[in-house]
Amino acid sequence: METGLVSAIVVNWNRRELLRKCLASLTAQEGVQLQIIVVDNGSTDGSQHCIETEFPEVHLIRNLENRGFCAANNQGIAAARGEFVALLNNDAEADRGWAAAMVRAVSEKPVGMVACKILVHGDARRIDKVGHLIYPDGQNRGRGTGCLDEGQFDRVEEVLWPDGCGALYRKEMLDEIGGFDEDLFAYADDAELGLRARIAGWECVYTPYAVVRHHRGNTLGLTSVKRLKLIERNRVLLAAKLFPWSLLWLNPFYYLARLAAGAGAAMRGAGETALFPGWRGKVRLLRAMVWGDWEALWLLPKMLRKRRAVKRLARLTPPQVKQLILDHRIDLRELTTQAAIR
């Protein structure tokens, strides 16, 4: 492990043009030593050739198939030499001082994770995420998602966990608690890792001085049925693995409350449900959620076994974990009306 070095990991799958811009932003970083790692999940669009010819300094890991965001990031973490591990989505571009600002934040406080200010690419006034919040049924959402950036998040402060689109982690923390849960494949992966780290006693700080601009929804698309299925499935799996039993028993009631609020928002043309207009769209949405719940059911025994490993890591008691979740609870109206950014 090299002190002060940041190992920046980018997972890629068939996004050559976006990847080119992402890597250009990383090679332009100032004030920090950077190791750049790209894990390519079997791209067929020339991404690997682009890296080899245009970014020869990048350490490229080639997969023969799409192993998902979690497994690919774990490959990158295994290859990381740095004291810190940074994640940047292949559809995001980092400002020049991004990595240096996150290192300053993690150096000023003994925290394990740093969240940055993620803005919507093409609309610098619009916030994508500034850290994360969670609803007590396990559904997580970016803090500030969809809001205009009017300075309300321009202070360094504690947040629940960072978004995997742009984040920094202490390698020491990842060595202690493990990397991403590969059973999740993609979506809610950063939430599971972040909450597991919090349970293990690590804290997270947000810095507004580390800025990323995100082409949102480019991995599978905002209206992708597969995306919706994974989000719903992984919501259930995250709760089963990490939530204290006192909160887990209430999960169905919180879930029904969220569905009712989402239906009300859809009638007003608001929220993510509005991305699925008409009765056919609502049927697609419902089928994706049922599909996700069905897949979660089959994985539940495995997740419940994983609770034991989390318990061995835990420094927070179950009541403290419950309070942490409730302290960072997203308002139901905000969750159901500000979820969608086109």
Buried (B, 14 or more C-beta within 10 A) or exposed (E): EBEEBBBBBBBBBBBBEBBBBBBEBBEEBEEBBBBBBBBBBBBEBEBBEBBEEEBEEBBBBEBEEBBBBBBBBBBBBEBBBBBBBBBBBBBBBBBEBBBBBBBBBBEEEEBBBBBBBBBBBEBEEBBBBBBBBBBBBBBBBBBBBBBEBEEEBEEBEBBBBBBBBBBBBBBEBBEBBBBBBBBBBBBBBBBBBBBBBBBBBBBBBBBBBBBBBBBBBBBBEBBBBBBBBBBBBBBBBBBBBBBBEEBBEEBEEBBEBBBEBBEBBBEEEBBBBBBBEEEEBBEBBEEBBEBBBEBBEEBBEEBEEBBEEBEEBBEBEBEBBBBBBEEBBBEBEBBBBBBBBE
